[in-house]
Amino acid sequence: MLFSHLRVVVAGALAALGDATLAPKKYHTIPLGKIRPAGWLKDQLQVQTDGLAGHEHEFYKWVNDTDWVGGTAAYSYLEEVYAPTLEVRVNFTPQNAMVPNAILAESPVLKQKTWEFLEYVLDTQDETGWLGPEVGTDKRRELWGRYPFFFGSIQMVEFYPELTERVVDALHRFVVLANKMLKAGKLSARLGTDMWAETRFEDFIVTLQWLYDNHPRGQEDLLIDTMIESKWSGIKWELVFSEEFFPKVEAEKLENPFPELSWHGVNMAEGLKALPAIYRFTHNQSDLDVASKGWDMLFQYHGRPSGAFAADEYLAGLEAVRGTELCLVVEAMFSASYLYQVTGDPKYADQAERMAYNALPATLTGNMWGRQYLQQQNQVASKNMTPNPFPEDGPYSNVFGLEPNYPCCTVDFPQGWPKFITHAFLVTSDSKSLVHLYLGPFSTSVVLADDNLVTANVETLYPFGDTLTTTITATKPFTYFVRIPSWITKGTVSLNGGPPVAVQPVKGLHAVSVDAGKTTLVLDLPGDIRLESRPHGSIAVHRGVLNYAFDIPRIEKQLSVHPAEPRAVDLEFTPADAWQYAIDPSTIAYSNNPPASGILPSPIYDAGLPPVTLSVSACPIDWPLDGDMFAAPPPENPTCVGSWRNITLWPFGAAKLRISEFPVATMPKYEFVAQHGVDEV
């Protein structure tokens, strides 16, 4: 009753405005293809394309050639598989991930596949405006399956302007129908929505806002009305993320006052962008305030040193062996980018960068032919677990393979790197300035206000190095902004060979006045070693954006191989050596051994390959397994049971078996002297 009353009040207030408009975003995105990866990041994208992401269409049952030619794959696995049983929830179309992957990797084959699929869907739109293969059947129409397709279509238009009229025509026809369906749903069995659509309505709102901002065609009132209807068809994220209702412990320990999928990890990762999207048509600061507070609570009570948060289906608290879904990682990265665009709060960009350089590569094999469904912060084996540590997911969930547990992550993960790249630069709302948001090797070319053509090329090994050299050319003077992460305390910048001066970020951005012509900007961003307190008195270790872990030597066993693709294998990893160590954090030392060629190994995110490491003194301790092969909680105040030694910590993303939340012990002075010399005591 309360929700119904609130809905009428808010919708009525908005309708009364008559000329309701969208609040502007702080920053605008740059069209797909205008930002390109360089250096090691370009290689990383190529590794992804040479792996599963570039070959799924050849053999994978949800994305194979037959279904792409027939145009049915994206919808069949959305609706024919998950809807009847909810036992298999493949919840994204390949188009959403394959489009940016194809364009940024410059893959002719993938470009052709995405084009064929778009053509098919547009060609089969029926007279009512509906998009989908169930046209002409009595199948119940579901809105949600279209939203990822819309994201893919928008990206296609950005890169292929010649598609604009066809895509925009189709979307506007669909909006008219969707508005009717959403309104009819108030009087019927929620026509067009289901339990998943109720949590993911924000994806449709973002699509509607793209139309409003770029191609409104005089339909502004209808578009905003459809945003309102879509918002009220779904979960009340303003309550889910509120202080009163947010779950501060593992979900299974509480009774959810909302529909159960509101605490589902991937839904929450997508739902993070709901309130900023709603803010744009409500203009209510409270929407942004709740989004900010909800974000903070999510990472306070469920956050991971890797930058992600824990949810093995549902929110999973802070224990190091609970899981984080791969879909969650890439969707949270996308939501963080959107939150930054709307609000300009640097905490969202910091978190997205942490996830990209830690959590995302950690859950993929180096060659990206295998992925996990769930990753663990302390992961001492990747195998069929007995007993199962994941309350809602299967014991096979942390195996590296084609589709352990559920297939969704196989088709969804390829959006991670491409969308991170696409949002690495932004333009200010007045279009006068360029913002380098995500640090790494990139290049971009963009026309700013007053026909100011600007290019920027960033050469760097970051995050495997501290220096970024940016060459900027511009036809007119302008202000260039570069994000300085919150973990940087001693950063410097030099301009055109001048002396380095301390960076002075405001709201996370350091401003540089750039003249017409060529400008060279050198940033030096050395990271401090930081310790993060974790449960049971354990600690996580960071330097700069990277989380560090003990990379456990592993034994690999092939569990299965796909009959049509020998590279698509399921792999079991078990430890080949001891992993039960406590560390003395006072002994941590950083080492950077960049390659003489300046070219990092490929793939960079695999055992022993990153050039940056930490060494630390450690001693063996009693640390039991809890079940077949997952670590018990880190022992508090452990006793050393062997001699002290140095161990090496590697970037988290390169360690597929790892300890990254460490018990702590204090190294005796005589041991320190023996290892480090008397002058260092």
N, C-alpha and C positions, 0 to 999 in steps of 0.2 A: 504494500500500500504506500509506504514511504517513497519507494523508488518511482512508482507510478505518478504520485503527486509531484515529485521533484522533476520528473520528465516533462510534465505538462507546463510547469512554471518556467523551466529553462527554455524549452522549445518555443513557448509563447513569447517569452522575452526576446528571443532572437528574431522571431518572425516580426515582432513589432518594430524592429529596427528598420525594416523595409529595405535598406541598402546595406545590409550586413556585409562586411568585408573580412578578409583574412588578415590577421596580424602578420607583418613581414618577418621573415627569418633574419637572424643576425648576419648569416653568411649564405651565399649562393654556391651551389655545386657547379662544377665545370663539366661539360658534356663528356660522355664516355669516349675514350680514344684521344682526348686532348692532354691527358696525363699518362705518361709511359714509365714503366719500371726501367731501371738501368742496373748495371753491375750485377752483384750477387742476387738482387731481387728479381731481375729479369731472368736470370738462370733458374731461380726458384719457381717462377711461373712456368718456365719451359719444362722443368722436371714434373710439375703437376700435369701439364698437358701431355707429356710423354707417358704418364702414369694413368691411373684410373680415369681421371677427368677427361682425358682426350680420347679414350677408347671404349667408354661405357656403351656408346651407341652401336658398337660393333657386335657386342655379345650379351650385354646385361639385359635381363628379361624386361626390366622396366624402361629401358632406354635403347632398345635395339633398332636396327635399320627398318625392319618391317613396320614397327609401330610409329617410327618417326615419319616414314613415307605416308602411312595411313593417318597420321596425326592423332592417334588415340592414346599414346603412352602416357602423356602427362595427366590425362583425365582418368584413364582406366585405373591407374594405381592410386589416384586420389579417392575415387568414388566406388569403384567396383570392389576394391580390396578393403580399404579401411572402413567404409561406411556400414556394410552389412554386419561386420563382426567386431570392429574396433580392436581385433587381435593384432592386426598389422596396420601400423599407422605410417604409411609413406606419405609425408605431408608437404611435399614441395614438387613443383614441376621442374624438370631439368632446365627449362628455358631461363629461369631466373639466375642460375649459376653459369650455364653454358654460354650465354650471350657475352658477358664481359670477359670470360675466359677466352672465348674464340677471338674476340677483337683484340685484346691486349697481347695475346700470344701470337697473333697474326696467323691463325690456323685456317687455311682455305677450306679444309674438310669441315671443321666445326662451324665456320661461318655459313657454309652451304646448308648444314643441317638445321641451324637456327632459322635461316631464311625459309627453308621448306616448311618448317613447322608453323611459322607465323603465317605464311601464305595459306596453308591448309585451314587454320582456325578462322582467318578472316573470310576465306571463300565460303565457309560453311555456316557463317552466322545466319540465323533464320530471321524471318520477317518481324518477329517480336523484339529482336535485339539480342537474343540469347546466344552465347558462345559456348559450344561444347558438343561432344559426340552424341549426347542423348537426345538431340533434336529429333522430333518425330516419334519419340517413345513416350511411354507413360511413367518414366522414371522421375522420381522427385528431384527437382532442381536444387542444387546446393551452390550458394554464392562463393564459398570460401575457396574452392578449387581454382577459381579464376584469378585470385589476387596475385599469386606468384607469377602467373602468366602475364599479368599487367605490368609487373616490374620488368620482366624481360622485354615486353613490347616497348616500354618507355625507353629502355636502353637502346633498343634497335633504332628507334626514331632519332635518338641523340647522335648515333653514328651514321645512320642512313637517312638524311633529311628527306629524300625522295619518298619515304614511307609515311611521312607525316599525315597527309590527308587521309590515307586509308585507315591508319591506326586510330587517328583522332575521330574520324567518322564512326568507326566501330565502337570505340569507347563511349562516345556520346549516346549512341543508340542503346548500348547496354545500360547506361546510367538511368535512362528513362524507365526501362524495365525493372532494374534493381530497386529504384525508388518505390515503384508500385509493389514489388514483392515484399520489401521491408515494411511498408505500411499495412499490407494485407496480413503480414505476420502477426500484427497486434491482435487480430481477430481470429486467427487460425492457429494451427500448430507450428507457429514460427516458421512460416514458409521461407525457404531459402537459407535458413541458418540451422546449425546443429551445435553440439557441445564444443567442437573445435572452432567453428566460426565465431562463436560467442567470445572467445578469447583473442581472436586475431582480426577483429574488425578494423583495427588501426591500419592494416595494410591497404584496405580499400580506401580509407580516408586519405592516406598519403597519395594514392593514385588520383583521387578526386581533386586533391590540392594541386597536383601537377597540372591537371586540366585547367583548373581555375587560374593558376599562375601563368600558364603558357598558351592555352588554347580554349578560352572560356566560351567563345562563340555566342556571347549574349546570354548564356545559361547560368550566370553566377548564382541566382536565387535557387535554382534546382540543384546545383552542385552543393551549396551549403545545406540545403534542406536534406539532401541525401547523406551528407556527413552527420547531421544531427540524428537522422533515422538510424544510420549505421551504428553510431555511438550507443544509442539506447537499445539496440538489439543485443548488446553484449555485456560482458563482465564489467562491473563497476570498479575500474582500476583505481579510481580515487579513494575507494574504501580499502581495497586489497593492499595498497601501498601506504595506508595510513598508519600512524603510530598505534592506534587502538587495535587494529586487526592484523597487522603484519606478523607472520609466524617467526618467532625468534629462536626456535629449536627445530629439530628434525620434524618434518611434516607428519610422519607416522605417529608422533607423540601427541598430536593435537587433533581436535575435531574442526574441520574447515567450515566456517559459517557461510561460505560461498560455494558455488559449483566446484567440484573437486579439481577440475583442470585449471583453476585459477592459481594453484600452487605448483603446477607442472612447470619444470625448468625451462623448456623451450618456449612455452606459452609466456612465461614471465620475461624471458629474454626478448621476445617480440613485443610484449606488452609494455616494455620500458619506453617505447616511443609513442604509446597511446596518449598519455597526458600532454606531452608537447604538441602532438597533432591536434588534440582537442582544444588546447589553448589558442591555436590559431583562429578558431571560429568563435570561441567563447570570450576571448580576450581577458580571461580570469587569471590573475597572477597566482591564485591558489592552485591552479592546475600545475604550474611549474614548480611551486613550492612543494607540493606533495610528491611530484616526480623526483625532485632532488632529495627529499628526505627518504623516500622509498629506495632510491638508489643507494644511499648511504647505509640504510639498514640491511639491504640485500648483501652488501659486501662485508658489513660488520658481523653479521650472524651466520653467513654462509660462504664468505669469500675464500679464495684460494691464493697462495703466494704466486701462482702462475698468472694471476690477473682475472681468472674466471670465477664462477661461483659453483657450489656443489648442488647437483640435483640429479640423482639416479632415478629418473622420472620426476619425483617430487623433491622439494627443497630438502637438503640432506645435512645441514649443520656444518660443523668445522672439523670433524674427524678426518684424518689424512687418508683413510682407505675408502671413504665414500666417493661415489663417482660423479663425473661431470660429462655430460653428453656433448659430442662433437657438434651436433646441430645447435646446441645452446651457445657454443663458443662463437660460431660465425654469425648467428642471429644477434647475440649481444654486441658484437663488434659493429654490426650494421646499425643497431639501435643507438649505440653510443655516438656514432657519427651523426645521426639525425638529431640527437639531443644537443650536440655541440652546435650544429647549424642553427637550431632554433634559439638556444640560450647563450652561447658563447662561454659557457662555464668550462674551464680547462680540465676539470676533473674527469669529464667524459672522454676527452681526447687522450689523457694519460692512461686511462683504463683500457681503451681500445688498443693503444699501442702495446701495452703490457700483454694483452691477450694475443695479439698478432705475433709477437716475438717469443712467446713462451707457450701458452696453452695450445695454440693452433698446431704448430709443428710437432708438439709432444705426442699428439694422438694419431700421428701418421707415420708410416715407415719412411725412411729417408727417401726412397725412390717413389713414394706416394702411390704404390700399387696396393697398399693395405692400410686400413684405418680401423680404429676402435669405435665401438659405440660409446663406451665410458672410459675415461682416463682417471687415474688416481694420483694424488700428490705423492704418497708413498706407495710405490708399485713394485713389489719384489718378484712378481711373476705375472705373465700374461697367458692365462690358460683357463680351462674349464674348472671353475672354483667349487670346492666342496668343503664345508657348507658355503652357500652363496652369500657374499657380503652385501649384496644389493637387494633391499627389501622388495622392490617392484620390478626389477629387471632380471633377466636370466643369468645363469652362472658363466655363460660364454661371452659376456658383455665386454670384457677388456681384452679379448683376443684381437690381434691384428689380422684383418682379412677383408673379403669382399663385402659381406653384409652381416657381421656378427650382431645377433639379437634382433635388430630391425633394419630394414633397407634404407630408411630415410636419409641417414647421414651420408650414404654413398652418393646420392644425387645432389645433396645439399652442400657438402663441404667445399666444392669447387668455387663457391661464391666468395669464400673468405679472403684469399689473397687479392683477387681482382677488385672487389669493392673497397678493400683497404687502400689499394693503389688509386682507385678512382676518387677517393676522398682525401688524398694526401695534400692536395691544394684546394683552396676555396677562394672566393672573391667576396669582398665586403659588400654590404647591402647597397651602398651607393655606386658600386662597380668601379671605384677609383683605385682600389688597392688589392694586391695579391697576398694571400696568406699561405705560408708553408706550414701545414698542420702536423702531418705525420713525418717524423724524421726517418730518412733512409735515402737510397739512391733513386732519384726520380728526375724526370724532365717534363716540362709543360710549356705550352704556347697558348696565349689567350689574348683577346682584344679587350682591354679595359675601357672605361669611359673616355670620351673624346678621341676615339680611334687610336688609343695608345696600345700598340702591339708590343707585348712583353713575352720574353722567353726566359726560362730559368732552368739551368742544368745543375743538378746536385751530384757531386762525386764524393762517395763516402763508403766506408765499410760498416758504418753504423748499422746495427748495434754492436758489431764486432770491432769497433774502433770508436774513437771519441771526436774525430775531426770531420767536419763537413765543409767542403769547398763548393760554393754556389756561384756560377757565372750567370749574370743577369744582363740581358740587353733590352732596351726600351726606346721607343721613339720619342717619349716625353717623360719628364720627371714624375715620380710617384712614390708612394710609401709602400715599402715591402715589409711584411710582418713574418716573423718566424717564431714558432712555438718553442718555449724553453720549458722542458718537463719539470715538474715539481721536485723531482729528486736531484736536480742540478743545483749546486750551491756555489760553484767556483767557475762558472762558464765565462768565456771571453769571446769577443768578436773583433775582427780586424777588417778594415775596408780598404781595398785597392793597395794592399801591401803596407798599410799604416800600422802603427803599434796596436797591440791588443788592448781592449778596454773591457771592463766587466759588463756583462749583459744586464739589462734593467727591464725585465719583463713587467708588463702591466696586464693583469688578468691572463697571465701565461704567455703573452706575446711580446717579443722584442721588436721595436720599430726601427727601420733603417730608411733614411732618405736616399733615394736612388735617382741619379741624374740620367738624362738622356744619353744613349750610347751604351758602353759596356762597363759593368761594375763587377768586381770580384769580392765576394764575401766569404771570410773564413771563420767558422765557428769552432771553438774548442770546448767540448762539454764533458770534462772528466767526471765520472760518477763516483760518489762516495760509497764505501761498503756499508750496507745497512742491515741491521738485524730486526726481524719481525717476530714478535712473541706469538706462539701458537699453543694449542692445548697441551696439557700435561707437562708444562715447563719446557717444551721444545721450542726451537727457533727455526726460522727460515732465513736464508742468506741471499741478499741482493747486491748487485753493483749496477748502477745505472738502471736501464729498463729490464735487464736480465735477472731472472731468478736462477739460482745455481743449485745443482743436485749432485749427489754421488752417483755416478753412472755404473751400475752393477754389471760386471761382465756377464754375458748371457749365452745360453745354449739355445739354438734355434731348432725347432722341429716342425716339419710341414704336416699339417693336419688334413688338408684337402686341397684340391686344385680344380678350377673350373674346366669342364670338359672342352669348352670352345676357346679358352684363353689360358695358356699355361703360366702366364705371368700373374694371373689373379689367384693367389694362394692364401689360405688361412695358416697363420704361423703361431706356434706356441713358443713363448720365451720363458726360460727358467734360469735361475741364477747359477753361474759357474764358479762363484767365489763368495766369500763372506760379505755381508752388507750391514752387520750388526755393530755399528760404531756410535760412540758419543764423541762430540768434537769440543775443542776449546776455542771459542770464537775470538779470543784475544790473539790467536796465532794466525789468523787469516791473512794471506798475502795474495795480491793480484799479479797476474802475468799476462802479457800480450805479446804474441809472436806472429805478427802479420807476415804473410807470404812475401818473399822478395819480389815476386811478379806483380803484386798488388791484386791478384785474382784469387778469390777464396775457393776452396775445394767445392766440388759439386757431387752430390747434394750437400749443402753446408750443415743441415740439421740431422747429423747422424753421429754415431759413436766415434770420438776421438778426432773430429774434423774441425770444430770451431777453433780459432786461434787464441781465444781468451779463456782463461781458467783461473780458479782460485786454489791455492794450497792451504791446508789446515791440518793441525795436529789432531790426531784421533786415537782413541783406544777401543779395543773390542769390549763388548758388554754382553750380558745375557739379555736377549731381546727375542722373546718367543714368537712363533707363528700363531695366528689366531685362525684355526681352520687349516685347510689343505695347503694354501700357499698365499696368504696375505698377512701382512705384518700386524701384530697387536699394537695398541697405542704406544707411542714412545715412552720408555720407562722414565719416571721422574727420579732425579738424584741417583743416577746409575753408578754402580761400582765397576771400575775397570777390572777385567779378568785376563788381561794380557798387556804386553808392552805398548808404549806409545809409538806412533808412526805418522808419517805424512800421507795424507790421501789427497786426491785431486777432485775438485768439484768442477763440473762442466755446465754450460747453459742447459737449463731444464728441457728445452725443446729438442735437444740432441740425445737425451738420455731416455731410452724406451723402457728400461728397468731402472728404478731410481729410489733413492731416499732424498727427500728435500725438506722434511721437517725432522730436525735432528735433536736427540737428547743432548744435554750439555754436561760436560765434566771440566774440571780445572786441572790443567797439567802441572805436576809438581815442579818446583824451581830447578831441581837437579836434572829432571828430564829436559826442561827447557834449555838449560846450559849445555847438555849433551847434544841437543839437536841444533841449537842456534848460536851457541858461543856465549861466553860470559859477558861480553860487552852489550849484549842485547837484553840482559835481565833487567 
